[in-house]
Amino acid sequence: MTAPAPTAADRLLSVLAAYDHAHPALSLSDIGRRAGLSLTTAHRLVGALTRWGALERDESGVYHVGLRLWEIAALAPRGLALRQVAWPYLEDLFEATHENLQLAVRHGGEVVYIEWLAARSSVGVHIRVGARWPLHATGVGLALLAHGGAEFQEAYRTGPLASFTPYTITDPARLRRVLAEMRRTGVAVSDRQVTDDAVSVATPVHGRDGTVAAAVSVVVPYAGARVPTLVPAVRLAARGISRALGWRPDIPLTGEDGPPRGC
Amino acid sequence: MTAPAPTAADRLLSVLAAYDHAHPALSLSDIGRRAGLSLTTAHRLVGALTRWGALERDESGVYHVGLRLWEIAALAPRGLALRQVAWPYLEDLFEATHENLQLAVRHGGEVVYIEWLAARSSVGVHIRVGARWPLHATGVGLALLAHGGAEFQEAYRTGPLASFTPYTITDPARLRRVLAEMRRTGVAVSDRQVTDDAVSVATPVHGRDGTVAAAVSVVVPYAGARVPTLVPAVRLAARGISRALGWRPDIPLTGEDGPPRGC
């Protein structure tokens, strides 16, 4: 019986999908179990991936994600390429605020953090680059959700809204009001909705065609947070990144988000 | 005839390998041509990769590297994971110098840049994260080559040594002396060897077992470069990153480099 090639492709990708933040290092049997593959198949596919450089085997026999995969993934327009375009503006924002900064894009119902700069006065939020978080809890997530299109927003709002603190918005009607306010002011605030000691001030980044490509935020400790003083700096940084992506002030801003153009 | 599965794996990986810095966006026919696949096969494999999220198709029908691949690649110990560990030390070095900073690892005969922070006074060197460069020309490359093991060094020195400026070291005997000096002092200097207006001061980063895991450098304009004043700062940053990787001063430093432990 010939195995159809799409299945072979899917099996190979299932090996990569066995890796996540909780599982950055896997033995051959871990991979087989997590990918649902026989040990023989796992051995063969891991061999191909290792020869190519997508995986690397360390001296203890454990497999890590390899440098060659990282090099190719660095070309993702919504990953390092976006980060590279955004870097000078994040650097300036960091010099101006010395607070935690985040750059994120939307992937389905979650934000994916593309960049994260840590302040010395670290709040309880510890985000890894590549980490995900639900849209409705985070500042960047609210900024992205507010521009995610009416149909997507409706589906998201009426789905389950996970609660992380007593302040997390879990009421669909309240979320709708918050999103409308975000679109009116251009700024989203997550006030202790992820951890009860942190406030995030976020604003969207627009691409060449005016669509929302990403969001940038400053995260500060709740105690002593002066949100209004952070807003102009965050807006300025987001506008700078938007311009670097090819957006111009005469391009109308549109709600639907998409992949960034021009990076 | 049954197609052996390793070939299927190799074909899928050849689609990813079609992407590089000069080719970050490819049409289906570009992919087929660059990967040496028929259009039918390319179509099927690109479909599987797109469904999974390793590729993303934009509105113009062109395929980019996808966010999901980037998320998994972010787990590479020698990629974003190393960068995440190194970040506070690079940030401090940047605050102290406000110069171009680079963090790199060795992959075969090349350095791969994991992090790159740009100074305002930008010199002629423009490095992309994920970019490669030959070992013998760059400061980080010399630092990594000097600890690459005697056999590897011998093979590298006697191979072709590409020249980028009149100052690039292309003489194997001179390269041997430079590498010995690097090991003695712990510092590698690339003096106008990549571009004729830049000097790089680099030093190795050690992992938990004392092996060389990476190298960090400051790159400054040749005009007015005060190399001796940069050395302590670069050494301090490299030592900080080494400690964060689990190295301790009582662990003997060894020459052979390997993947970093403890990140």
Interface residues (C-beta under 8 A of the other chain):
Chain A: M1 T2 A3 A5 P6 A8 A9 D10 R11 L12 L13 L16 A17 Y19 D20 H21 P24 A25 T41 R44 L45 G47 A48 L49 W52 A54 E56 D58 E59 H64 V65 G66 L67 R68 L69 W70 E71 I72 A73 A74 L75 A76 P77 R78 G79 L80 A81 R83 Q84 W87 P88 E91 V105 H107 V112 L117 A118 R128 V129 G130 R132 G258 P259
Chain B: M1 T2 A3 A5 P6 A8 A9 D10 R11 L12 L13 L16 A17 Y19 D20 H21 P24 A25 T41 R44 L45 G47 A48 L49 W52 A54 E56 D58 E59 H64 V65 G66 L67 R68 L69 W70 E71 I72 A73 A74 L75 A76 P77 R78 G79 L80 A81 R83 Q84 W87 P88 E91 V105 H107 V112 L117 A118 R128 V129 G130 R132 G258 P259
